[in-house]
Amino acid sequence: DFVDNYVEWPPGSGMHISDYPPYERAQKYYEFLDWFFSQYNAVLEPAHYSLWWDNVIFYREIEGAENLVVAYTVERAIRVAMEHGAGLLVMGEHGYREWWWAGSPVASAEDTTVVDRMNALLELVGADLRMGRTPIPGEWEGDWAYMVNVTKDWMVDHPITRGVSHFTMAAFELAGFMTIYENHTFVFVGTPAGVNDTLIESPHPYPPNAHLVYVLRHPGAYKIRLHFYRWELEPNYVDAIYIYDENWTLIDWFNPDHHGASGSDLWTEWVPGETVYIVLTSDSIHDGSWGFRIDMYEWCVADGAYPIAYALNPYTEMIKPVIAVDDVLPDYPEAAVVVIGDHQQFSNYFFSHWIPVRFETGLEYCRWDIPDLAVALLVYATGFWHRVAGGEDSWRDWVVNNMTLVEQFIAACEDLGIDVSAARAKLDMAEAELEAGDSLLEELGCVGAPEAWEHYVKALQYIKEAFDLAVDAAHDTATSLKSEYEAKHDDVVASIDEIAAAGIDVSAAYDYLADSERKKSEGDRFLEAFDPEKPETAVALLNATKCYREALDLLDAAKEAAKSAARDEAEAWIEEAEAKLSEAKALRLAPADKIEAAEAALSEARSAFDAEDYLTAIDKAKEAYDLAKDAIKIAHEREEEEARRWTYIYIGAGAVAAIVVVAGLALWLRRRA
């Protein structure tokens, strides 16, 4: 009734599923249920609640349409969830349990259905993981791990196990006075990919003092196992067959205590890697034993699958995985599968912190240290680990990328002389949060992911605040520079025009002025391009700031060029006035008042020059020059007048002298006569 009459589908349409025509209604059911299961973060599959995939979890007969039903299956729900990134957490069991009453066993039972269903689910999603083992190709059965305590030494450094100190695989329940023990299941890593015929055999019989080495390789295999058609050895401990991996680690062997001195039709343990070494040894005394023949081998692949925690198999004395992960699912690229060989330990945690575990030596109490493992498994299976720290598009990736961009923006602001000290302080706080989150992940892995995520969220908040502060500072700087330019521009233009009006060449100043106006217009365009609602446009503020600074520099250069031209002109006029005044002073008849006036004007010109009032300096220098020039002119006129007067005196004096001479001569002649 809820789905039919209360669910609005699609959201915002105002329509309930029951409002649609029959055939369309069936489609809407599937659309809604697909959306519903797409919201799942994980599919949890505990062994006791395993379902067959054709089980229907939602069923409707569509009224008004004959033979039309909606049957939504478990398989479809799982596929939809995993297609949208939900992980799969499988918690299995061996299927064997014992019932004890008052300390004595009263019954036992074994059910392979659980193993079959777990493996059917793993096969369904394409995981290269299985529960239990394959005694012969194509058949699976539980491979029990009995009451083990998994410590750090048995774990791989992985985000799931990094923050887990140890955990106890001990299924134990109390029902009144009844104690129930369960076995647990090892995890098989890999998917059997094929059985190939081969022929590897020893001489028949094999020789004494033998050390015969045979090699089998299958490129690309994740692991390989051999099928012994027959073997026969002397019943001693020197004559033996050894199976090694590619690193010469002993994996399996044949002697009287292990597999027996003779036998047939036996599969070895799985050998990791793509290479297997088979070694036959014998002593010096030989009774003609037949040797061995290997007639086939099986190999498997494990694309993205790997174990992360191990336990000891007491029968084979080999360690096997109890937790494994598959990160590569061809049909579900954003999902991952995590398999743990026991489901009961999580419920057991709620009964007691110390659990009685039955070992071969008797009943012992083991610490039940499971909360961190439970958190880690869920964090990884739900994909939360990958969203927090799993590379591209993770929260950590967002922090690092955004911090890098904001750091570059702040550094660019600092290069432009923008005061972004407040933004820098916020960015330092973001970096501290990033380091705190990284430390948690490094130490605790998935267990620390929730707390690390909180640090990353704070880091992103600080980064945003740092960016906003830097943007505000850049905007304030750009607008301030624009106002400064506009306030100075008209005064500079007036100054240049005034100097130009004085007849001074200020073409260089006008060139600078034109360049500054172009730069200012460019800055205006950048400033207009900035949109506070679009962070990517913040860089326009830096360009605007740079343009306005250049425009102001060019405006100053224009003013300085005009000023320099006026200064040069004033200096030249002062020099000419000084030279002219010196020339005037050198003349004896130069009028003193003119000289004094010229000196006063020249002094004013020098004072104006020192005060950088160059136009006044030019005017006063010109005035001094003109006064000195007038003085020179007057002096020359006086000299000419004086010269004329002396000429008259010289002429008059000459005439008198001539009369005297003539008169004297006349007297002398008269006396002679």
C-alpha positions as CSV (number, residue, x, y, z in Angstrom):
1,D,0.0,0.0,0.0
2,F,2.9,2.4,0.8
3,V,4.5,1.8,-2.6
4,D,1.2,2.0,-4.4
5,N,-0.4,5.0,-2.9
6,Y,2.2,7.1,-1.0
7,V,5.4,7.0,-3.1
8,E,5.5,9.9,-5.5
9,W,7.1,8.7,-8.6
10,P,9.0,10.2,-10.3
11,P,9.7,12.6,-7.4
12,G,8.0,16.0,-8.0
13,S,5.6,14.5,-10.5
14,G,2.6,14.5,-8.1
15,M,1.8,11.0,-9.4
16,H,1.5,7.8,-7.3
17,I,2.3,4.5,-8.9
18,S,-1.3,3.5,-8.6
19,D,-2.3,6.5,-10.7
20,Y,-0.7,5.1,-13.9
21,P,-2.4,2.8,-16.5
22,P,-1.7,-0.9,-15.9
23,Y,1.2,-1.5,-18.4
24,E,2.9,1.8,-17.5
25,R,2.3,1.0,-13.8
26,A,4.4,-2.2,-14.1
27,Q,7.2,-0.2,-15.6
28,K,7.0,2.4,-12.7
29,Y,7.3,-0.4,-10.1
30,Y,10.5,-1.5,-11.6
31,E,11.8,2.1,-12.0
32,F,11.1,2.8,-8.3
33,L,12.5,-0.4,-7.0
34,D,15.7,0.0,-9.1
35,W,16.1,3.5,-7.7
36,F,15.4,2.2,-4.2
37,F,18.1,-0.5,-4.4
38,S,20.5,1.8,-6.1
39,Q,20.7,3.8,-2.9
40,Y,22.3,0.9,-1.0
41,N,25.9,1.2,0.0
42,A,26.5,-2.5,0.6
43,V,24.9,-5.9,0.2
44,L,25.5,-7.9,3.4
45,E,25.1,-11.6,3.1
46,P,25.4,-13.5,6.4
47,A,25.3,-17.3,5.8
48,H,22.2,-18.0,7.8
49,Y,20.1,-15.6,5.8
50,S,21.4,-16.5,2.4
51,L,18.7,-16.6,-0.3
52,W,18.3,-18.2,-3.7
53,W,18.7,-15.6,-6.4
54,D,15.3,-16.3,-8.0
55,N,13.6,-15.5,-4.7
56,V,11.1,-12.7,-5.2
57,I,11.2,-9.8,-2.7
58,F,8.4,-7.7,-4.2
59,Y,5.4,-9.1,-6.0
60,R,2.4,-7.4,-7.6
61,E,-0.4,-8.6,-9.9
62,I,-1.4,-5.6,-12.0
63,E,-5.1,-5.0,-12.0
64,G,-6.7,-4.4,-15.3
65,A,-4.0,-6.3,-17.2
66,E,-4.3,-10.0,-17.8
67,N,-1.3,-12.1,-16.7
68,L,0.8,-9.0,-16.0
69,V,2.8,-9.2,-12.7
70,V,5.8,-7.5,-11.2
71,A,8.3,-9.9,-9.7
72,Y,11.4,-8.2,-8.3
73,T,14.1,-10.8,-7.5
74,V,17.0,-10.8,-5.1
75,E,19.3,-11.1,-8.0
76,R,18.1,-7.9,-9.6
77,A,18.3,-6.0,-6.3
78,I,21.9,-7.1,-5.9
79,R,22.9,-6.3,-9.4
80,V,21.2,-2.8,-9.3
81,A,22.9,-2.0,-5.9
82,M,26.4,-3.1,-7.1
83,E,26.0,-1.4,-10.5
84,H,25.7,1.8,-8.5
85,G,28.8,1.1,-6.4
86,A,27.5,-0.9,-3.5
87,G,30.0,-3.4,-2.2
88,L,29.3,-7.0,-1.2
89,L,30.2,-8.3,2.3
90,V,29.9,-12.1,2.5
91,M,30.1,-13.6,6.0
92,G,30.1,-17.4,5.6
93,E,30.5,-20.5,7.6
94,H,31.4,-24.1,7.1
95,G,28.0,-25.5,7.8
96,Y,29.1,-27.8,10.6
97,R,28.0,-27.4,14.3
98,E,28.1,-29.3,17.5
99,W,25.6,-29.2,20.4
100,W,27.0,-29.7,23.9
101,W,25.0,-30.2,27.1
102,A,26.6,-29.8,30.5
103,G,30.1,-30.1,28.9
104,S,29.4,-33.2,26.8
105,P,28.6,-33.4,23.1
106,V,25.1,-34.5,22.3
107,A,24.7,-33.9,18.6
108,S,26.3,-32.6,15.4
109,A,25.2,-31.7,12.0
110,E,26.7,-30.5,8.7
111,D,24.9,-28.6,5.9
112,T,26.7,-27.7,2.7
113,T,23.8,-25.5,1.5
114,V,25.4,-22.5,3.1
115,V,28.7,-23.0,1.2
116,D,26.8,-23.6,-2.0
117,R,24.8,-20.4,-1.7
118,M,27.7,-18.3,-0.8
119,N,29.7,-19.5,-3.8
120,A,26.6,-19.1,-6.0
121,L,26.5,-15.4,-4.9
122,L,30.2,-14.9,-5.5
123,E,29.9,-16.4,-8.9
124,L,26.9,-14.3,-9.7
125,V,28.8,-11.0,-9.2
126,G,31.9,-12.3,-10.9
127,A,34.2,-12.3,-7.9
128,D,37.4,-14.3,-8.0
129,L,36.7,-15.6,-4.5
130,R,35.0,-18.7,-3.2
131,M,34.2,-20.3,0.2
132,G,35.9,-23.5,1.3
133,R,37.8,-25.7,-1.1
134,T,37.5,-27.9,-4.3
135,P,38.5,-31.5,-3.5
136,I,38.0,-32.2,-7.2
137,P,37.5,-29.6,-10.0
138,G,34.0,-28.1,-10.1
139,E,33.0,-29.2,-6.6
140,W,33.1,-27.0,-3.5
141,E,32.9,-28.0,0.1
142,G,33.5,-26.3,3.4
143,D,37.1,-26.2,4.5
144,W,36.9,-25.5,8.2
145,A,39.0,-23.3,10.3
146,Y,38.4,-24.4,13.9
147,M,38.6,-21.9,16.8
148,V,41.5,-19.8,15.8
149,N,42.9,-16.5,17.1
150,V,44.1,-14.4,14.2
151,T,46.9,-12.0,15.4
152,K,48.8,-9.2,13.6
153,D,51.3,-11.7,12.4
154,W,48.7,-13.4,10.3
155,M,47.4,-10.2,8.7
156,V,48.5,-8.3,5.6
157,D,49.0,-4.6,5.8
158,H,45.7,-3.6,4.3
159,P,43.2,-0.8,5.1
160,I,40.8,-3.4,6.6
161,T,43.4,-5.1,8.9
162,R,45.6,-2.1,9.6
163,G,43.7,-1.0,12.6
164,V,42.8,-4.4,13.9
165,S,45.1,-5.9,16.6
166,H,43.6,-9.4,16.5
167,F,40.3,-11.2,16.2
168,T,39.0,-14.6,17.3
169,M,37.2,-16.9,14.9
170,A,35.2,-18.7,17.4
171,A,31.5,-19.3,16.9
172,F,29.9,-19.9,20.2
173,E,26.3,-19.6,21.3
174,L,24.4,-20.3,24.5
175,A,20.9,-21.5,24.4
176,G,19.9,-22.1,28.0
177,F,22.3,-24.8,29.2
178,M,23.1,-25.8,25.6
179,T,26.4,-24.7,24.2
180,I,26.7,-24.6,20.4
181,Y,30.0,-24.6,18.6
182,E,30.5,-23.9,14.9
183,N,33.3,-24.4,12.5
184,H,34.4,-21.7,10.1
185,T,35.4,-21.6,6.5
186,F,38.6,-20.7,4.8
187,V,38.4,-18.4,1.8
188,F,39.6,-19.7,-1.6
189,V,41.2,-16.8,-3.5
190,G,40.9,-17.2,-7.3
191,T,38.5,-18.7,-9.8
192,P,39.3,-22.1,-11.4
193,A,39.9,-21.3,-15.1
194,G,40.6,-24.7,-16.6
195,V,42.0,-28.2,-16.3
196,N,44.8,-29.0,-18.8
197,D,46.2,-32.4,-19.7
198,T,49.9,-32.9,-19.2
199,L,52.4,-35.7,-18.7
200,I,55.1,-35.3,-16.1
201,E,56.5,-38.6,-14.8
202,S,59.6,-40.1,-13.3
203,P,61.5,-43.1,-14.6
204,H,59.8,-46.4,-13.8
205,P,61.3,-47.4,-11.5
206,Y,63.1,-44.4,-10.4
207,P,66.9,-44.7,-9.7
208,P,68.7,-44.6,-6.3
209,N,70.4,-41.4,-5.1
210,A,68.0,-39.5,-7.2
211,H,67.4,-35.8,-7.2
212,L,65.1,-35.3,-10.1
213,V,63.6,-31.8,-10.8
214,Y,60.6,-31.3,-13.1
215,V,59.0,-27.9,-14.0
216,L,55.4,-27.0,-15.0
217,R,54.6,-23.5,-16.1
218,H,51.3,-21.8,-17.1
219,P,51.8,-18.1,-17.9
220,G,49.2,-15.8,-16.3
221,A,48.1,-18.4,-13.7
222,Y,47.4,-17.1,-10.2
223,K,47.9,-20.6,-8.8
224,I,48.2,-24.1,-10.0
225,R,47.6,-27.6,-8.5
226,L,48.7,-31.0,-9.9
227,H,46.8,-34.2,-10.3
228,F,48.8,-37.3,-9.4
229,Y,47.5,-40.2,-11.4
230,R,49.7,-42.6,-9.4
231,W,52.7,-42.5,-7.1
232,E,54.7,-45.2,-5.4
233,L,57.7,-44.6,-3.2
234,E,59.8,-46.7,-0.8
235,P,58.2,-46.4,2.6
236,N,61.0,-44.3,4.1
237,Y,61.5,-40.6,4.7
238,V,64.3,-40.0,2.1
239,D,62.4,-41.2,-0.8
240,A,59.8,-38.4,-1.3
241,I,58.2,-36.1,-3.7
242,Y,58.2,-32.3,-3.0
243,I,56.1,-29.6,-4.5
244,Y,57.5,-26.1,-4.6
245,D,56.3,-22.7,-5.8
246,E,58.3,-20.4,-8.1
247,N,60.2,-19.1,-5.0
248,W,61.1,-22.6,-3.9
249,T,58.7,-22.5,-1.0
250,L,57.6,-25.9,0.0
251,I,53.8,-26.3,-0.6
252,D,53.0,-30.0,-0.5
253,W,54.9,-33.3,-0.3
254,F,54.5,-37.1,-0.4
255,N,56.0,-39.5,2.1
256,P,54.6,-42.2,4.4
257,D,53.2,-39.6,6.9
258,H,51.8,-37.2,4.3
259,H,49.6,-38.6,1.5
260,G,51.2,-42.0,2.1
261,A,54.1,-43.8,0.3
262,S,51.8,-44.8,-2.5
263,G,48.4,-43.9,-3.9
264,S,46.4,-42.6,-6.8
265,D,44.0,-40.0,-8.0
266,L,45.0,-37.1,-5.7
267,W,45.1,-33.4,-6.2
268,T,47.9,-31.4,-4.5
269,E,47.5,-28.2,-2.6
270,W,47.3,-25.1,-4.7
271,V,50.7,-23.7,-5.6
272,P,50.8,-19.9,-5.9
273,G,52.1,-18.4,-9.1
274,E,52.5,-19.6,-12.6
275,T,55.4,-22.1,-12.0
276,V,55.5,-25.4,-10.1
277,Y,58.7,-27.4,-9.3
278,I,58.4,-31.1,-8.6
279,V,61.4,-32.8,-7.0
280,L,61.8,-36.6,-6.5
281,T,64.6,-37.7,-4.1
282,S,65.7,-41.2,-3.1
283,D,68.3,-42.9,-1.0
284,S,71.1,-45.2,-2.1
285,I,69.2,-48.4,-1.5
286,H,66.4,-48.9,-4.0
287,D,63.7,-51.6,-4.1
288,G,62.4,-50.8,-7.6
289,S,59.5,-48.6,-6.6
290,W,57.6,-47.2,-9.5
291,G,57.8,-43.4,-9.0
292,F,55.0,-41.0,-10.1
293,R,52.9,-39.8,-12.9
294,I,51.1,-36.4,-13.2
295,D,48.5,-36.5,-15.9
296,M,46.8,-33.1,-15.6
297,Y,46.8,-29.8,-13.7
298,E,44.2,-27.1,-12.8
299,W,44.9,-23.4,-12.8
300,C,43.0,-20.4,-11.7
301,V,43.0,-16.6,-12.1
302,A,42.4,-13.9,-9.5
303,D,42.0,-10.5,-11.2
304,G,42.0,-8.0,-8.3
305,A,41.5,-10.7,-5.6
306,Y,43.9,-11.2,-2.7
307,P,43.9,-12.5,0.9
308,I,44.4,-10.1,3.8
309,A,44.2,-12.4,6.9
310,Y,45.2,-16.0,7.4
311,A,44.7,-18.9,9.8
312,L,46.4,-22.3,10.1
313,N,44.8,-25.4,8.7
314,P,45.7,-28.0,11.3
315,Y,45.3,-30.9,8.9
316,T,47.6,-29.7,6.1
317,E,49.7,-27.5,8.5
318,M,49.4,-24.8,5.9
319,I,48.0,-21.3,6.4
320,K,44.9,-20.3,4.4
321,P,43.0,-17.1,4.0
322,V,40.1,-16.3,6.4
323,I,39.4,-12.9,4.9
324,A,39.9,-11.9,1.3
325,V,39.1,-9.0,-1.0
326,D,38.3,-8.7,-4.7
327,D,38.6,-5.1,-5.9
328,V,38.1,-5.9,-9.7
329,L,34.6,-6.9,-10.7
330,P,34.2,-6.7,-14.5
331,D,30.5,-6.0,-14.4
332,Y,30.7,-3.7,-11.4
333,P,33.7,-1.4,-11.7
334,E,32.9,0.8,-8.7
335,A,32.1,-2.1,-6.3
336,A,34.3,-4.5,-4.2
337,V,33.7,-7.9,-2.6
338,V,34.9,-8.7,0.9
339,V,34.6,-12.3,2.2
340,I,35.2,-13.4,5.8
341,G,35.0,-17.1,6.6
342,D,32.8,-16.6,9.7
343,H,29.6,-14.8,10.4
344,Q,28.9,-15.7,14.0
345,Q,31.7,-13.8,15.6
346,F,29.9,-10.5,15.2
347,S,26.8,-11.7,17.1
348,N,29.0,-13.4,19.7
349,Y,30.6,-10.1,20.5
350,F,27.3,-8.9,22.1
351,F,27.2,-11.8,24.5
352,S,30.6,-11.7,26.1
353,H,34.0,-10.0,25.7
354,W,35.7,-13.2,26.7
355,I,34.7,-16.3,24.7
356,P,35.4,-19.9,25.6
357,V,37.2,-21.5,22.7
358,R,37.8,-25.2,22.5
359,F,41.3,-26.0,21.3
360,E,43.0,-29.4,21.2
361,T,44.4,-28.8,24.7
362,G,41.0,-28.1,26.1
363,L,38.7,-25.1,26.7
364,E,40.3,-21.7,26.9
365,Y,39.0,-18.2,27.1
366,C,40.0,-15.9,24.2
367,R,39.5,-12.2,24.1
368,W,36.8,-11.2,21.6
369,D,38.4,-8.3,19.9
370,I,36.0,-7.7,17.0
371,P,34.6,-4.1,17.0
372,D,37.5,-2.6,14.9
373,L,37.2,-5.5,12.4
374,A,33.5,-5.0,12.1
375,V,33.9,-1.3,11.4
376,A,36.8,-2.0,9.0
377,L,34.8,-4.6,7.0
378,L,31.8,-2.3,6.7
379,V,33.8,0.7,5.8
380,Y,35.6,-1.1,3.0
381,A,32.5,-3.1,1.7
382,T,30.3,0.0,1.6
383,G,32.9,1.8,-0.4
384,F,33.3,4.4,2.3
385,W,37.1,3.8,2.4
386,H,37.4,4.4,-1.3
387,R,35.3,7.6,-1.0
388,V,37.4,8.8,1.8
389,A,40.9,7.9,0.6
390,G,40.7,5.6,-2.3
391,G,42.4,7.8,-5.0
392,E,40.6,9.9,-7.6
393,D,37.4,11.6,-6.6
394,S,37.9,10.6,-2.9
395,W,37.5,13.1,-0.1
396,R,41.3,13.1,0.4
397,D,41.8,13.7,-3.3
398,W,39.4,16.6,-3.2
399,V,41.3,18.1,-0.2
400,V,44.7,17.7,-1.9
401,N,43.6,19.0,-5.3
402,N,41.7,22.0,-3.8
403,M,44.5,22.8,-1.4
404,T,46.9,22.8,-4.3
405,L,44.7,25.1,-6.4
406,V,44.1,27.5,-3.4
407,E,47.8,27.4,-2.5
408,Q,48.6,28.5,-6.1
409,F,46.0,31.2,-5.9
410,I,47.3,32.5,-2.6
411,A,50.9,32.4,-3.8
412,A,49.9,34.3,-6.9
413,C,48.2,36.9,-4.7
414,E,51.4,37.2,-2.6
415,D,53.5,37.6,-5.7
416,L,51.2,40.6,-6.6
417,G,51.6,42.1,-3.2
418,I,48.1,41.3,-2.1
419,D,47.7,40.9,1.7
420,V,46.4,37.4,2.0
421,S,47.8,36.6,5.5
422,A,44.4,35.7,6.8
423,A,43.8,33.3,3.9
424,R,47.3,31.8,4.4
425,A,46.5,31.1,8.1
426,K,43.2,29.3,7.1
427,L,45.1,27.2,4.6
428,D,47.6,26.2,7.2
429,M,44.7,25.0,9.3
430,A,43.5,23.0,6.4
431,E,46.9,21.4,6.0
432,A,46.9,20.5,9.7
433,E,43.5,18.7,9.2
434,L,44.8,16.9,6.2
435,E,47.9,15.7,8.1
436,A,45.7,14.5,11.0
437,G,43.4,12.5,8.7
438,D,46.4,11.0,6.9
439,S,47.9,10.0,10.2
440,L,44.7,8.2,11.2
441,L,44.5,6.3,7.9
442,E,48.2,5.4,8.1
443,E,47.8,4.0,11.6
444,L,44.3,2.6,11.5
445,G,43.3,2.1,7.9
446,C,39.5,1.6,7.5
447,V,39.0,1.8,11.3
448,G,40.2,5.4,11.2
449,A,38.3,6.3,8.0
450,P,35.3,7.8,9.7
451,E,37.4,10.1,11.9
452,A,39.7,10.9,9.0
453,W,36.7,11.8,7.0
454,E,35.8,14.4,9.6
455,H,39.2,15.9,9.4
456,Y,39.0,16.0,5.6
457,V,35.6,17.7,5.8
458,K,37.1,20.3,8.1
459,A,40.1,20.7,5.8
460,L,37.7,21.4,2.9
461,Q,35.9,23.9,5.0
462,Y,39.1,25.7,5.9
463,I,40.2,25.6,2.2
464,K,36.9,27.2,1.2
465,E,37.3,29.9,3.8
466,A,40.9,30.5,2.8
467,F,39.9,30.8,-0.8
468,D,37.0,33.2,0.0
469,L,39.4,35.4,2.1
470,A,42.0,35.4,-0.7
471,V,39.3,36.2,-3.3
472,D,38.0,39.1,-1.1
473,A,41.5,40.4,-0.7
474,A,42.2,40.2,-4.4
475,H,38.9,41.9,-5.2
476,D,39.5,44.7,-2.7
477,T,43.0,45.2,-4.1
478,A,41.8,45.3,-7.7
479,T,39.0,47.7,-7.0
480,S,41.3,49.9,-4.9
481,L,43.8,50.0,-7.7
482,K,41.1,50.9,-10.2
483,S,39.9,53.7,-8.0
484,E,43.5,54.9,-7.5
485,Y,44.0,55.0,-11.2
486,E,40.8,56.9,-11.9
487,A,41.7,59.4,-9.2
488,K,45.1,60.1,-10.7
489,H,44.4,59.9,-14.4
490,D,42.8,63.3,-15.0
491,D,45.4,65.1,-12.9
492,V,48.2,63.4,-14.9
493,V,46.5,64.3,-18.2
494,A,46.1,67.9,-17.1
495,S,49.7,68.0,-16.1
496,I,50.9,66.6,-19.4
497,D,48.6,69.0,-21.3
498,E,49.9,72.0,-19.4
499,I,53.5,71.0,-20.1
500,A,52.6,70.5,-23.8
501,A,51.0,73.9,-23.8
502,A,54.3,75.4,-22.8
503,G,55.7,74.2,-26.1
504,I,57.6,71.3,-24.6
505,D,57.9,68.0,-26.5
506,V,55.9,65.4,-24.4
507,S,55.3,62.8,-27.1
508,A,56.9,60.1,-24.9
509,A,54.5,61.0,-22.1
510,Y,51.5,60.7,-24.4
511,D,52.7,57.3,-25.6
512,Y,52.9,56.1,-21.9
513,L,49.5,57.6,-21.3
514,A,47.9,55.7,-24.2
515,D,49.5,52.5,-23.0
516,S,48.3,53.0,-19.5
517,E,44.7,53.7,-20.7
518,R,44.9,50.4,-22.7
519,K,46.1,48.5,-19.7
520,K,43.4,50.0,-17.5
521,S,40.7,49.0,-20.0
522,E,42.2,45.5,-20.0
523,G,41.9,45.5,-16.2
524,D,38.3,46.6,-16.4
525,R,37.5,43.7,-18.7
526,F,39.1,41.2,-16.3
527,L,37.3,42.8,-13.3
528,E,34.0,42.6,-15.2
529,A,34.7,38.9,-15.9
530,F,34.8,38.0,-12.2
531,D,31.6,36.4,-11.0
532,P,31.4,35.8,-7.2
533,E,29.1,32.8,-7.9
534,K,31.8,31.2,-10.2
535,P,35.0,30.4,-8.3
536,E,36.8,29.6,-11.5
537,T,36.6,33.3,-12.5
538,A,38.7,34.4,-9.4
539,V,41.8,34.3,-11.5
540,A,40.4,37.3,-13.4
541,L,41.0,39.3,-10.2
542,L,44.7,38.5,-10.4
543,N,44.8,39.6,-14.0
544,A,42.8,42.7,-13.2
545,T,45.2,43.5,-10.3
546,K,48.2,43.0,-12.6
547,C,46.7,45.2,-15.3
548,Y,45.8,48.0,-12.9
549,R,49.3,47.9,-11.4
550,E,50.8,48.1,-14.8
551,A,48.4,50.9,-15.8
552,L,49.4,52.9,-12.7
553,D,53.0,52.3,-13.5
554,L,52.5,53.5,-17.0
555,L,50.5,56.5,-15.7
556,D,53.4,57.4,-13.4
557,A,55.8,56.9,-16.3
558,A,53.7,59.2,-18.4
559,K,53.7,61.8,-15.7
560,E,57.4,61.3,-15.1
561,A,58.1,61.6,-18.9
562,A,56.3,64.9,-19.1
563,K,57.9,66.0,-15.9
564,S,61.3,65.0,-17.2
565,A,60.8,66.9,-20.4
566,A,59.8,70.0,-18.4
567,R,62.8,69.5,-16.0
568,D,65.2,69.2,-19.0
569,E,63.6,72.3,-20.5
570,A,63.8,74.2,-17.2
571,E,67.4,73.1,-16.7
572,A,68.3,74.3,-20.2
573,W,66.7,77.6,-19.7
574,I,68.4,78.1,-16.3
575,E,71.7,77.3,-17.9
576,E,71.1,79.8,-20.7
577,A,69.9,82.4,-18.2
578,E,73.0,81.8,-16.1
579,A,75.2,82.2,-19.1
580,K,73.4,85.3,-20.2
581,L,73.5,86.8,-16.7
582,S,77.3,86.1,-16.5
583,E,77.7,87.8,-19.8
584,A,75.7,90.8,-18.6
585,K,77.7,91.0,-15.4
586,A,80.9,91.0,-17.3
587,L,79.8,94.3,-18.9
588,R,80.9,97.5,-17.0
589,L,78.0,99.6,-18.2
590,A,75.3,96.9,-17.6
591,P,72.5,98.5,-15.6
592,A,72.6,97.3,-12.0
593,D,68.8,97.2,-11.6
594,K,68.5,94.8,-14.6
595,I,71.3,92.6,-13.2
596,E,69.6,92.6,-9.8
597,A,66.3,91.8,-11.4
598,A,67.8,89.1,-13.5
599,E,69.5,87.6,-10.5
600,A,66.2,87.6,-8.5
601,A,64.4,86.0,-11.4
602,L,67.1,83.4,-11.7
603,S,67.0,82.7,-8.0
604,E,63.3,82.1,-8.2
605,A,63.8,79.8,-11.2
606,R,66.3,77.8,-9.2
607,S,63.9,77.6,-6.2
608,A,61.1,76.5,-8.5
609,F,63.4,73.9,-10.1
610,D,64.3,72.5,-6.7
611,A,60.6,72.4,-5.8
612,E,60.0,70.6,-9.1
613,D,57.8,73.4,-10.3
614,Y,59.5,73.2,-13.7
615,L,57.1,75.4,-15.7
616,T,57.5,78.2,-13.2
617,A,61.3,77.6,-13.3
618,I,61.1,77.9,-17.1
619,D,59.2,81.1,-16.9
620,K,61.5,82.6,-14.3
621,A,64.6,81.4,-16.2
622,K,63.2,83.0,-19.4
623,E,62.5,86.2,-17.4
624,A,66.1,86.2,-16.0
625,Y,67.4,85.5,-19.5
626,D,65.4,88.4,-21.0
627,L,66.5,90.7,-18.1
628,A,70.1,89.7,-18.6
629,K,69.7,90.1,-22.4
630,D,68.2,93.6,-21.8
631,A,71.1,94.4,-19.5
632,I,73.6,93.4,-22.1
633,K,71.8,95.4,-24.7
634,I,71.7,98.5,-22.5
635,A,75.4,98.0,-21.7
636,H,76.3,97.8,-25.3
637,E,74.2,101.0,-26.0
638,R,76.0,102.8,-23.2
639,E,79.4,101.7,-24.5
640,E,78.5,103.0,-27.9
641,E,77.4,106.3,-26.5
642,E,80.5,106.7,-24.5
643,A,82.6,105.8,-27.5
644,R,81.0,108.6,-29.5
645,R,81.6,111.1,-26.7
646,W,85.3,110.3,-26.5
647,T,85.5,110.5,-30.3
648,Y,84.3,114.1,-30.1
649,I,86.8,114.9,-27.4
650,Y,89.6,113.4,-29.4
651,I,88.7,115.4,-32.5
652,G,88.4,118.7,-30.5
653,A,91.7,118.1,-28.8
654,G,93.4,117.4,-32.1
655,A,92.1,120.7,-33.6
656,V,93.4,122.8,-30.7
657,A,96.8,121.1,-30.9
658,A,96.9,121.9,-34.6
659,I,96.1,125.6,-33.9
660,V,98.8,125.8,-31.3
661,V,101.3,124.2,-33.6
662,V,100.4,126.6,-36.4
663,A,100.5,129.5,-34.1
664,G,103.9,128.4,-32.7
665,L,105.3,128.0,-36.2
666,A,104.1,131.4,-37.2
667,L,105.8,133.0,-34.2
668,W,109.0,131.2,-34.9
669,L,109.0,132.3,-38.5
670,R,108.2,135.8,-37.5
671,R,111.1,135.9,-35.1
672,R,113.5,134.6,-37.8
673,A,112.4,137.3,-40.1
